[in-house]
Amino acid sequence: MNALAHQLRAEAESLGFSLFGIAPAVTPEGFSKLVDWIAAGYAADMDYFGNRLDAYQELGFVLAGVQSVIVLGFPYRTVEPTTAQINQGKISRYAWGEVDYHDVIHMRLKRLKSIVIELFPDSSARGVVDSAPIMEREFAKIAGLGWSGKNSLLLNRQHGSFFFLSCLLITLPLPVSQPNETDHC
């Protein structure tokens, strides 16, 4: 499994992912905060949070038999924007691309998934980019990618917060990364 993890890391880097870590498929520590947040009414009309609590708690509802979560960071444009002219709005940096980031990242996740299935045909994998009830930031912390900033984003010492998080769930027991235990805020 170490060889597979190294191969996936190398392929992820070649596909443009700047962050790579592996977490076990456990109930994330922040799950209780999500439950409290919903109970306090902060989800408002976003019923899908409460309706999918089982999956947020147990990744097996997202992919049966999941054992490992590869968490990936994909950078987005961080060059300084031009000054907005009168009657122009400002657009968040993550939306500057010409193609929807979901599509860009999902195609890359499919490549990583194909490596897993090619080498281990009896395994399963699922790539997720904001498309399943997964607490990506929590798994990113477990996988050692960073810490939660005061802005509620995942922060990384080298990459700041200018990256998208995605996950590849796998039914194989991969070696886990060292969790992030330091808060640098």
SEBATOR-938312 format. One record per residue (C-alpha): residue in one letter; x, y, z; chain; residue number from 1. Coordinates in Angstrom, 2 decimals, decimal comma. Layout:
BEGIN
[lumkol "A"; [X; Y; Z]; "A"; NUM]
...
% end
This chain:
BEGIN
[lumkol "M"; [0,00; 0,00; 0,00]; "A"; 1]
[lumkol "N"; [2,98; 2,34; 0,51]; "A"; 2]
[lumkol "A"; [3,85; 1,97; -3,18]; "A"; 3]
[lumkol "L"; [0,28; 2,85; -4,18]; "A"; 4]
[lumkol "A"; [0,29; 5,90; -1,92]; "A"; 5]
[lumkol "H"; [3,60; 7,09; -3,45]; "A"; 6]
[lumkol "Q"; [2,31; 6,50; -6,97]; "A"; 7]
[lumkol "L"; [-0,91; 8,41; -6,25]; "A"; 8]
[lumkol "R"; [1,05; 11,29; -4,69]; "A"; 9]
[lumkol "A"; [3,32; 11,54; -7,73]; "A"; 10]
[lumkol "E"; [0,37; 11,42; -10,13]; "A"; 11]
[lumkol "A"; [-1,54; 14,01; -8,07]; "A"; 12]
[lumkol "E"; [1,45; 16,36; -8,27]; "A"; 13]
[lumkol "S"; [1,70; 15,85; -12,05]; "A"; 14]
[lumkol "L"; [-2,01; 16,70; -12,31]; "A"; 15]
[lumkol "G"; [-1,46; 20,03; -10,54]; "A"; 16]
[lumkol "F"; [-2,54; 19,23; -6,98]; "A"; 17]
[lumkol "S"; [-0,36; 21,18; -4,57]; "A"; 18]
[lumkol "L"; [-1,44; 19,35; -1,41]; "A"; 19]
[lumkol "F"; [-1,77; 15,62; -0,75]; "A"; 20]
[lumkol "G"; [-2,52; 13,76; 2,46]; "A"; 21]
[lumkol "I"; [-4,18; 10,55; 3,57]; "A"; 22]
[lumkol "A"; [-6,66; 10,25; 6,43]; "A"; 23]
[lumkol "P"; [-8,43; 7,21; 7,84]; "A"; 24]
[lumkol "A"; [-12,17; 6,99; 7,15]; "A"; 25]
[lumkol "V"; [-13,28; 7,96; 10,65]; "A"; 26]
[lumkol "T"; [-15,97; 10,21; 12,08]; "A"; 27]
[lumkol "P"; [-14,35; 13,65; 11,98]; "A"; 28]
[lumkol "E"; [-13,87; 15,49; 15,25]; "A"; 29]
[lumkol "G"; [-15,89; 18,46; 13,97]; "A"; 30]
[lumkol "F"; [-19,02; 16,36; 13,38]; "A"; 31]
[lumkol "S"; [-20,47; 17,32; 16,78]; "A"; 32]
[lumkol "K"; [-20,03; 21,01; 15,87]; "A"; 33]
[lumkol "L"; [-22,04; 20,42; 12,68]; "A"; 34]
[lumkol "V"; [-24,82; 18,79; 14,72]; "A"; 35]
[lumkol "D"; [-24,83; 21,75; 17,15]; "A"; 36]
[lumkol "W"; [-24,81; 24,22; 14,23]; "A"; 37]
[lumkol "I"; [-27,86; 22,56; 12,68]; "A"; 38]
[lumkol "A"; [-29,65; 22,34; 16,06]; "A"; 39]
[lumkol "A"; [-29,06; 26,07; 16,60]; "A"; 40]
[lumkol "G"; [-30,93; 26,78; 13,36]; "A"; 41]
[lumkol "Y"; [-27,92; 28,10; 11,43]; "A"; 42]
[lumkol "A"; [-28,63; 25,82; 8,48]; "A"; 43]
[lumkol "A"; [-31,82; 27,82; 7,83]; "A"; 44]
[lumkol "D"; [-33,48; 26,37; 4,71]; "A"; 45]
[lumkol "M"; [-30,49; 24,18; 3,84]; "A"; 46]
[lumkol "D"; [-32,25; 20,99; 4,87]; "A"; 47]
[lumkol "Y"; [-29,72; 18,84; 3,05]; "A"; 48]
[lumkol "F"; [-27,30; 19,22; 5,97]; "A"; 49]
[lumkol "G"; [-29,69; 17,62; 8,46]; "A"; 50]
[lumkol "N"; [-30,99; 15,14; 5,91]; "A"; 51]
[lumkol "R"; [-27,48; 13,77; 5,32]; "A"; 52]
[lumkol "L"; [-26,11; 13,70; 8,87]; "A"; 53]
[lumkol "D"; [-25,63; 9,93; 8,71]; "A"; 54]
[lumkol "A"; [-23,23; 10,35; 5,78]; "A"; 55]
[lumkol "Y"; [-21,34; 13,22; 7,44]; "A"; 56]
[lumkol "Q"; [-20,78; 10,94; 10,42]; "A"; 57]
[lumkol "E"; [-20,10; 7,69; 8,55]; "A"; 58]
[lumkol "L"; [-18,32; 7,81; 5,18]; "A"; 59]
[lumkol "G"; [-19,63; 4,32; 4,43]; "A"; 60]
[lumkol "F"; [-22,85; 6,04; 3,35]; "A"; 61]
[lumkol "V"; [-20,84; 7,85; 0,64]; "A"; 62]
[lumkol "L"; [-18,76; 4,83; -0,42]; "A"; 63]
[lumkol "A"; [-19,45; 1,40; 1,05]; "A"; 64]
[lumkol "G"; [-16,34; -0,15; 2,59]; "A"; 65]
[lumkol "V"; [-14,27; 3,04; 2,49]; "A"; 66]
[lumkol "Q"; [-11,06; 2,78; 4,52]; "A"; 67]
[lumkol "S"; [-8,96; 5,73; 3,38]; "A"; 68]
[lumkol "V"; [-9,53; 9,32; 2,32]; "A"; 69]
[lumkol "I"; [-6,97; 11,01; 0,10]; "A"; 70]
[lumkol "V"; [-7,38; 14,73; 0,59]; "A"; 71]
[lumkol "L"; [-6,08; 17,01; -2,12]; "A"; 72]
[lumkol "G"; [-5,58; 20,74; -2,49]; "A"; 73]
[lumkol "F"; [-5,82; 22,29; -5,95]; "A"; 74]
[lumkol "P"; [-4,59; 25,89; -6,22]; "A"; 75]
[lumkol "Y"; [-6,57; 28,67; -7,80]; "A"; 76]
[lumkol "R"; [-5,42; 31,94; -9,27]; "A"; 77]
[lumkol "T"; [-3,88; 34,25; -6,74]; "A"; 78]
[lumkol "V"; [-2,39; 36,99; -8,91]; "A"; 79]
[lumkol "E"; [-3,50; 40,45; -7,93]; "A"; 80]
[lumkol "P"; [-6,72; 41,50; -9,63]; "A"; 81]
[lumkol "T"; [-6,97; 44,63; -11,69]; "A"; 82]
[lumkol "T"; [-8,73; 47,51; -10,01]; "A"; 83]
[lumkol "A"; [-12,47; 47,41; -10,60]; "A"; 84]
[lumkol "Q"; [-13,79; 50,26; -12,69]; "A"; 85]
[lumkol "I"; [-16,92; 52,26; -11,88]; "A"; 86]
[lumkol "N"; [-20,03; 50,07; -12,23]; "A"; 87]
[lumkol "Q"; [-17,95; 46,88; -12,15]; "A"; 88]
[lumkol "G"; [-18,21; 44,27; -9,46]; "A"; 89]
[lumkol "K"; [-15,41; 42,29; -7,90]; "A"; 90]
[lumkol "I"; [-15,31; 38,54; -8,34]; "A"; 91]
[lumkol "S"; [-13,77; 36,20; -5,80]; "A"; 92]
[lumkol "R"; [-10,44; 34,75; -6,93]; "A"; 93]
[lumkol "Y"; [-11,68; 31,17; -6,90]; "A"; 94]
[lumkol "A"; [-14,17; 32,07; -9,67]; "A"; 95]
[lumkol "W"; [-11,69; 33,70; -12,07]; "A"; 96]
[lumkol "G"; [-11,19; 30,57; -14,14]; "A"; 97]
[lumkol "E"; [-12,93; 30,09; -17,46]; "A"; 98]
[lumkol "V"; [-14,04; 26,55; -16,56]; "A"; 99]
[lumkol "D"; [-15,98; 25,45; -13,49]; "A"; 100]
[lumkol "Y"; [-13,49; 24,15; -10,91]; "A"; 101]
[lumkol "H"; [-15,71; 21,15; -10,19]; "A"; 102]
[lumkol "D"; [-15,19; 19,93; -13,75]; "A"; 103]
[lumkol "V"; [-11,44; 20,63; -13,73]; "A"; 104]
[lumkol "I"; [-10,80; 18,81; -10,47]; "A"; 105]
[lumkol "H"; [-13,24; 15,96; -11,10]; "A"; 106]
[lumkol "M"; [-11,42; 14,99; -14,31]; "A"; 107]
[lumkol "R"; [-8,16; 14,80; -12,37]; "A"; 108]
[lumkol "L"; [-9,78; 12,72; -9,63]; "A"; 109]
[lumkol "K"; [-10,99; 10,28; -12,30]; "A"; 110]
[lumkol "R"; [-7,35; 9,78; -13,35]; "A"; 111]
[lumkol "L"; [-6,32; 8,99; -9,76]; "A"; 112]
[lumkol "K"; [-9,29; 6,65; -9,39]; "A"; 113]
[lumkol "S"; [-8,31; 4,81; -12,58]; "A"; 114]
[lumkol "I"; [-4,86; 4,08; -11,11]; "A"; 115]
[lumkol "V"; [-6,43; 2,53; -8,01]; "A"; 116]
[lumkol "I"; [-8,89; 0,40; -10,00]; "A"; 117]
[lumkol "E"; [-6,22; -0,66; -12,51]; "A"; 118]
[lumkol "L"; [-3,89; -1,91; -9,76]; "A"; 119]
[lumkol "F"; [-6,62; -3,24; -7,45]; "A"; 120]
[lumkol "P"; [-9,60; -4,25; -9,61]; "A"; 121]
[lumkol "D"; [-11,63; -5,50; -6,64]; "A"; 122]
[lumkol "S"; [-11,42; -2,14; -4,86]; "A"; 123]
[lumkol "S"; [-13,69; 0,87; -5,19]; "A"; 124]
[lumkol "A"; [-12,95; 4,58; -5,22]; "A"; 125]
[lumkol "R"; [-15,00; 7,76; -5,47]; "A"; 126]
[lumkol "G"; [-13,78; 11,27; -6,19]; "A"; 127]
[lumkol "V"; [-15,63; 14,12; -4,52]; "A"; 128]
[lumkol "V"; [-15,51; 17,86; -5,19]; "A"; 129]
[lumkol "D"; [-18,25; 19,55; -3,14]; "A"; 130]
[lumkol "S"; [-20,58; 16,81; -4,34]; "A"; 131]
[lumkol "A"; [-21,09; 14,56; -1,33]; "A"; 132]
[lumkol "P"; [-21,67; 14,98; 2,41]; "A"; 133]
[lumkol "I"; [-18,03; 14,97; 3,48]; "A"; 134]
[lumkol "M"; [-16,39; 17,33; 5,94]; "A"; 135]
[lumkol "E"; [-13,41; 18,00; 3,65]; "A"; 136]
[lumkol "R"; [-11,76; 20,56; 5,93]; "A"; 137]
[lumkol "E"; [-11,88; 18,16; 8,88]; "A"; 138]
[lumkol "F"; [-10,32; 15,36; 6,85]; "A"; 139]
[lumkol "A"; [-7,72; 17,80; 5,51]; "A"; 140]
[lumkol "K"; [-6,65; 18,55; 9,09]; "A"; 141]
[lumkol "I"; [-6,50; 14,83; 9,89]; "A"; 142]
[lumkol "A"; [-4,40; 14,32; 6,73]; "A"; 143]
[lumkol "G"; [-1,95; 17,03; 7,82]; "A"; 144]
[lumkol "L"; [-2,76; 19,64; 5,17]; "A"; 145]
[lumkol "G"; [-3,35; 22,54; 7,54]; "A"; 146]
[lumkol "W"; [-5,47; 24,02; 10,29]; "A"; 147]
[lumkol "S"; [-8,78; 25,91; 10,51]; "A"; 148]
[lumkol "G"; [-8,23; 29,62; 10,36]; "A"; 149]
[lumkol "K"; [-10,31; 32,30; 12,03]; "A"; 150]
[lumkol "N"; [-11,90; 32,80; 8,61]; "A"; 151]
[lumkol "S"; [-13,12; 29,15; 8,87]; "A"; 152]
[lumkol "L"; [-11,00; 28,13; 5,86]; "A"; 153]
[lumkol "L"; [-8,26; 25,54; 5,91]; "A"; 154]
[lumkol "L"; [-4,90; 27,31; 6,09]; "A"; 155]
[lumkol "N"; [-1,60; 25,90; 4,94]; "A"; 156]
[lumkol "R"; [1,78; 27,51; 5,74]; "A"; 157]
[lumkol "Q"; [3,00; 27,36; 2,13]; "A"; 158]
[lumkol "H"; [-0,27; 27,86; 0,23]; "A"; 159]
[lumkol "G"; [-2,38; 30,06; 2,48]; "A"; 160]
[lumkol "S"; [-6,06; 29,41; 1,76]; "A"; 161]
[lumkol "F"; [-6,06; 29,79; -2,02]; "A"; 162]
[lumkol "F"; [-6,89; 26,20; -2,93]; "A"; 163]
[lumkol "F"; [-9,90; 23,96; -3,41]; "A"; 164]
[lumkol "L"; [-10,27; 20,82; -1,34]; "A"; 165]
[lumkol "S"; [-11,31; 17,51; -2,86]; "A"; 166]
[lumkol "C"; [-11,26; 13,91; -1,69]; "A"; 167]
[lumkol "L"; [-10,72; 10,49; -3,17]; "A"; 168]
[lumkol "L"; [-12,38; 7,83; -1,03]; "A"; 169]
[lumkol "I"; [-10,81; 4,38; -1,37]; "A"; 170]
[lumkol "T"; [-11,75; 0,94; -0,04]; "A"; 171]
[lumkol "L"; [-8,07; 0,13; 0,61]; "A"; 172]
[lumkol "P"; [-6,10; 0,70; 3,85]; "A"; 173]
[lumkol "L"; [-3,50; 3,29; 2,80]; "A"; 174]
[lumkol "P"; [-0,82; 4,55; 5,21]; "A"; 175]
[lumkol "V"; [-2,13; 7,70; 6,88]; "A"; 176]
[lumkol "S"; [-0,34; 11,05; 7,00]; "A"; 177]
[lumkol "Q"; [0,65; 12,85; 10,18]; "A"; 178]
[lumkol "P"; [-2,30; 14,99; 11,30]; "A"; 179]
[lumkol "N"; [-1,90; 18,74; 11,59]; "A"; 180]
[lumkol "E"; [-1,74; 19,57; 15,28]; "A"; 181]
[lumkol "T"; [-0,50; 23,15; 15,12]; "A"; 182]
[lumkol "D"; [-2,58; 26,30; 14,77]; "A"; 183]
[lumkol "H"; [-0,47; 29,14; 13,44]; "A"; 184]
[lumkol "C"; [-3,10; 31,88; 13,78]; "A"; 185]
% end
